[in-house]
Amino acid sequence: MDRDLRSRQQKSRGGSFSRPAQKRTLGDRMGLEKKQPQRSRGKSGQHAGTPGPQPQQRRAKQQRTPRTRPQLNPQKEGYTPGAPRRQRRVTQAELLRQRNRRRALGVLGVLAVLALGAIVSVNLLFKVTAFRVETFDRTTPADTGIYTEDEIVAALGIEQGSSLFGFSTTDKTIQLQAKFPYLDNVQVDIQLPGTVVIKVRPATERFACMYSGGWVVLSDSLKILRSDVSQPEGLTVLSCSLSSDFTPTPGNFVVPVTYNSLLAGDTATAETAQVTTALDVLTQMMDEMDAEGLTDGVTAIDITDLSNLSFRYQDRIQVLLGNNNRLDYKIRLASVAILDPDKGLSASDKGTLDVSYQQTDGEIKGYFAPDEPEPTPTPTPEPEEDAEDGDAASGSSSGDSAAASQDTDSE
């Protein structure tokens, strides 16, 4: 009985055993709280207060609903009437390319600003304020040879107050080398904030080289200093092959033609097959002679044939070197034979010193062949005919005198 009564009370209150009846508050009873309208049941029989569909169900409904696409602006360029186009999806690679493109444009913009600033600063800040002439070891005052520092500075053609970077140092160097042949080496540099530095080395007359039109005077670096019709005195005679179109222009350099008779035929060996120019051989010879103390006594050098090199010392000893193989040892051996007073030649010896022969074991020995002395001329005797004629003349004169005396006696 109690169970049936309890079940009827529950059905009359809420109609459901799972949800108890809501209690009314004092404010609700007195009309102080606003009542919420009761929600009607749905088709499925659920009360309005029951929770709605789960989040997964809502997400599925949202996916099924088509999205509204933005309408294209008819006033934009490239608009075509019709259905709205489908927007292309931007990939991650395109986003990365766009970012790299923006970064590159930013770097280029910074570089452009820096370049513009550098140009403005160079043209406005760095001006030529001073000139300095010095040697290559940075010592002053510089040895300028036959020229003066004022002549060299004036030949540059650079005015004070002009831009320090408004000229080419290479062009100015070539210009000074052509204008001043007696400067063996010239170099034009700049020194911040506004100094033009001119490094010089004077040229020394060293060689006299004969060509088809006369003689040219050369420096140590084979720079043409001047030309002359006759042979200059006191200079080392350089015998070398020149080009067919050689023209002696002061300020230019002579480049000897390289010729090796061994390489021209089939007798070339591995020692002589090395690629060496005549200028390199001459430079090596001069360096070795200077190191051994032979430079002052050398009067002639022959580099016409690189397989038959030679030089002449004091116009009395002809030194044969052969090819340029072991050239340093050959010149050292020749210097000992010429300059050593105990083991070498005497100061009066004349002849040919051959240091070009190399034995099978690699050792090089020198051989000296003295010049044959000229025979002493014998005095020429008086001819006998003259003596006989003299005797005959004396006899005839005596006979005449005797005849004359007889004539006088007869009278």
PyMOL commands that set and color helices and strands:
alter all, ss='L'
color gray80, all
select helices_A, chain A and resi 2-13+26-30+55-64+92-124+149-156+169-179+261-264+278-292+295-297+327-339+384-410
alter helices_A, ss='H'
color red, helices_A
select strands_A, chain A and resi 130-134+183-191+195-202+207-211+214-218+224-228+236-239+298-302+309-313+317-322+351-354+367-370
alter strands_A, ss='S'
color yellow, strands_A
deselect
rebuild
show_as cartoon
